[in-house]
Every structure is written in structure tokens, then in C-alpha cells.
Amino acid sequence: MNKAKPLKNIRIVLCEPGHPGNIGAAARALKTMGLSRLYLVNPRRFPDPEAEWRASRASDILARAVICTSLDEALAGAAFAVACSARSREVAVPQATVREAAAQLVAIARTQEVALVFGNETYGLTTAEVNKCRLLATIPANPEYSSLNLGAAVQVFAYELRMVVEAAGGAMSGAKPRIMADHEEVEGFYRQLEQTMVEVGFLNPGHPKKLMPRLRRLFARAQLEKEEVNILRGIFKALWRPKKGG
């Protein structure tokens, strides 16, 4: 396996970073592990001299950073996204350790775009943001003090990605990759699923309870492929196609 290829398909997304120093530290963490793609969702201060200072000799990563106004924009085209958080919560996606998540990311990044998503330094990722990802990954840490600086968390994940690539070598080159549905295709499927359930009276939009999060969790476990999403959406379309003479 070409070591550079999967790393080039991995983007690191920072949601609403509040301190420019952490952006610089993240850029430095990326470059040390051979990653190069940084996406920033509504950064409070960027560009900023402190980001440049903390980046050290990784200012080229900052120069190429993609600024986005929403997480959906930052995940556009990504076939697999992992939310990075230490907080335990009720979410609609499966959970894994950083090492397990890194293995899945690298396997998919052989042929498709993937993303690691980090939250704000103070409040982390919202439940809605986590639910836009396919997996929630945590760093095993001291339960009495599990909080990590944003830059340090990015470094740990970047290291684990690098180690998966180094360990795999050429071992994965002959395996047939799965073609995962990308972010827009999966979100479009969820919108169609919700609309269909409302139309048939199965879902009350005024009192949705936890139906959609539970369905998201179900399909997230399946890790939908592109063809599978097309089949499911085709079934919905066929079921609601007006009958001739009706």
C-alpha cells in the first residue's frame, strides 16, 4: 500500500475552534504524521499570528486550510467521518477507541475521502454534530482526568493513523475496497426516510421522540455503501410512485 495515498485522503475538521493557538498546534500535529488537510468550521480567530507561531514549520498546512460555515460543508464528499470526543453520551452512531477508529479510517481512505471531526475546546461536539458522523471515537485515558488539550488530541489521532499505515505496508493492497456512500448521499437518504415515515403516518413530526436517532444508529452500524443507499432510496421512490389510473 502506498503510504501517502490514504493519508492524503484524510481531512481533519475542527468545529468552531476558539483559540488560534490550538489551530496552529493541530497543524503541527498533522504535518509530523504526514497529514496535510485541515478544515476549520467557523473559527473564532483565523488567520492569526498565534496560530502561525504555534504551527512552527507547519505554516503551509495553515495556508491551505479550508474555511467552512457548517459541518455539512466540511464533510462534503467524505465517505466516512469519525467524531472525536471524550464525553459519554446517547448518540446515534457506534463507538470505538481511537485505535479501532484509525484502522477503519485508513481502510476506507485507500480509495475514498474520510474525516476526523473535533469539537470546540470548551464544549466539544454537540450531539447533532456527532450524529452526522459514522463513528464516535475516544482516547482511553485516566477516568478521573480524561480531558485533553485539542492540539494533543489531534496529535494522538494523527499518530494512530500513521501507525496503521506503517503497520499495513503492502498487506492491504490486494483487498477489494468497499465503496461507501458519501456524507451527502447518507444525509439525503435520512431526509427521504424521515419524509416517507411522516407521509405514511409512522412518524409524528410534532412528537418524533428518538426514532430518527435510533434509525441513524441502526444504519450507522451497517456502514452503508453507495449501492445500498441507491437501492434503499429506489425502494422509497417506487413505493410512492403514483399508480397509473389511480
Secondary structure by P-SEA (a helix, b strand, c coil): ccaaaaaaabbbbbcccccaaaaaaaaaaaaaacccbbbbccccccccaaaaaaaccaaaaaaabbbbcccccccccccbbbbbccccccccbbbbcaaaaaaaaaaaaccbbbbbbbccccccccaaaaaaccbbbbcccccccccccaaaaaaaaaaaaaaaaaaaccccccbbbbbcccaaaaaaaaaaaaaaaaaacccccccccaaaaaaaaaaaaacccaaaaaaaaaaaaaaacccccc
